[in-house]
C-alpha cells in the first residue's frame, strides 16, 4: 500500500515516509467497535482527567522553568504525522544539546514532578484529545517521532508495520518491557499484538497498564 505522508528531516527538508512498505491496515468489525468504545470512554475519562491535568500542570509550572505542556510530531496510522501533547516531564532544554533521542530508564533529564507523572502515566492524559479526534486509541503501539520511525524502519525490518493500527496511549510493548526494550524487540511485540488483535487482548493490555501504573514498571 502506498503511503504519501511526509517526515521532516533534521535540516528542515521533507521526504516521503514510506512507499510500498506498510502492509494492509487492520480492518473489520473489531476496528469499528473499538472506535466506538474509544470515543465514549474518552468522553467519560476526559471529564475526570481535566482537574488532574490542571493540578499537575500547576505543579510542573511551579517546580521547573518552561511551558506546562510539551508537544511533538509523531507517526500515526498508516504513516500520517500527528501532533501529540503531554504534560512536560523533562527539563525545558532537555534536547538542546543531545538532539532527538529515545527516553531512557532513570533518564537524568526528567524533573522531580516528571518522575511521578511518568510513573503514573499522568503525563499522557492530554492525549485523550487525540483519541476523541480518532488519531489514537487507548490501546495500540506507542507512536514514535518521525525521524525515529524512519531510522528504526531502516535498522529493524518490520518496524513500520506497527502503523497498520491506530497508535495507543498504552500498548503490548509497554506492559512487556518499557525502557529496556530495543527498537527491534518493541517492533516484535507490537507486531505480535497486531497479528492477534482481539477484545481479549485489549483487556489484557488495559489490566497490564493498570499494573504498570501501580508498580511503575516499564513506565516511559
N, C-alpha and C positions, 0 to 999 in steps of 0.2 A: 504494500500500500504506500503510495507516495505522500510524503508529508512536506509541506512547503513553508512551515513556520521557520522563523529565523532565530539565531542567537547573536549576542553581542560579544565581540572579541575584546581582548584587553586594550587594543589600540583604538577602540570605538567603532570599528567597522563591523559589518554583519555578514553572516554566512548561513547557508541552509543548515538546519539542524541535522536532519536525516532525510535521505531519499531512498525509497525502496528498501528500508531496513527494518522498520517496525512492522510486526505481524498484524493480523486482523484483530480489531478490538473485541473484547468480551461483550456479548450482547444477549438479548433474550429476556424472559420474564424476571429472572433474578435481578438484572440491572434495573428494570422498571420498578420493581417492588422496593429495592434498596434505595432508589432515589426518593420515593415517597417517604420511606422511613427517615432518611437523612433530613429531608425538608421539615417534617413535623417535629422530629427530635431537636433540630437546630433552633426552631422557633421556641420550644419549651426551654431548652438548656440555655439559649441566649438570654432569656429573661433573668435566670439565676446567675448567669456569668457576668452581667453588666456591673453589679455592685462589687464583685470580686475583682474585676479588671480595674475598676475605678480605685479601689482601696490599694491594690498593689502598684497601680500606676503612680499613685501619690508616693508610696514608699520608694519606688525606683527613682522618681524625680528628686526626692529629698535626700537620698543617700549617695547619689552619684551624678556627675555632670553629664549633660546631654539630654536628648529627647526621651520621652517616656516610651515611645514605640519605635520599632525598627522594622523597616520594610525591605523586602528583597524580591527580585525576579526569580521564579522557579519554573521548572519544566513540568507541565501538567499533561493532561490526557492527550495522547497521540501527538505529543511534541509541542502543544500550544504553550506559549510562555504566559504565565500568570503572575500576579503580584500578591504576595502574602505579607501579613503584618503580625509581628509578635511584640509582647512586652519586652523591652530591652533587658537582656540578662548579662551583657558584657559591657566592658568599659567603652566609652563613646569612640575611642580611637583604636579599637581592637584590631583592625586590619590595616591601619595606616602604614605599618612597616612590613607586615608579613604578606599583605595582599589576601586574596581569597584562599581560604583553607578550610579543611574539614574540622568540625569540632572534635575535641579530644576529651578523654576521661581526665578529670581533675584539671581542666583547662584553666591556666593561670589568668586568662582574660576575663573570666566570669566574676561578677561582683558578689558581695555578700548576700544581697537580696536575690541576685540572679541564681545563686546556688539553690535556693529554696524553690523559686518559681519554675526552674528547670526540672528539679526533682519531682515536683508535684504536677508538672505539665501546665501550670497556670499560665506560663508564657505563651502557650499555644492557643489559648481561648479566643483571641481576636480572629482566628481563622474560622470560627463558626460562621462568619460573614461569607467566606469563600464557599462553605458548604451550602448556605442558603442560595447563593448565586449559581450553584451547580458546577463550580470549578473544582470542588473537592468533595470527598466523602468522609465520614467518620472513620471508616476502615479502608485502608489501601496503602500501597507503598508510599513512604515519605518522599515528597518531591525534592529533587536536588537542584542546585543552581545550574544555569545553562552551561557555563564553562566546565563545571564538574561533570555534568551529564555527558558532554561531548568527550571529555578526557576519559572517563570511565568506559564509555562505549567503545573507544579505540583500544583500551587496555584489557577490558573484560568482555569478551564476546557475549552478547545477550543482555547486557545491562539495560539497553534501551527498550527491551521487551516489557520492562516494568511499566511502560507508558500505555499499555493496552487497556488499563482500567483507570478510573479516577484516582488521583493521589489521595492519601488519607491523613487524618490527624494522628493516627496510630496504625501500625501495620504488623505483619507477621515477623518481619526482621526486628522490629523494635522490642518485641517481647522475647526474642531469642538471641540476644547478644548486645545490642546497644553499641557503646563506644568501641568494644573490642572487635567488631566486625570489619573485615576488609571489604572494599567495594565488590570484589568477586563473590564473597560469601553472602553479602547483602543481596546481590542480584539473584543468587541461587535460592535464597529463602523467599524473596518476593515473587520470583517466577514460579516457585512451588505453590505459593498461595494462589496465583493467577490460574494455574493449571487445575486447582482443586477448589475454586471458589464455590461457596455454598453458604446458606444461612448459618449452618452449624459452625463452619469455620469462622465466620464473622463474630458469632457469640463467643467462641473460644478466644479470639483476639481481644474482644471487649473485656472479658474477665481477666485475661492476661495483662491487659493495660491497667486495670484496677490494682492488680498485684504489684506492677512496676511502680505505680504512683505511691502505694503504701510502703514499699520497701526501698524505692529509689534505684533499684537495679536496672541498668540499661538506659536510664534517662539521658536524653540528649536534646 
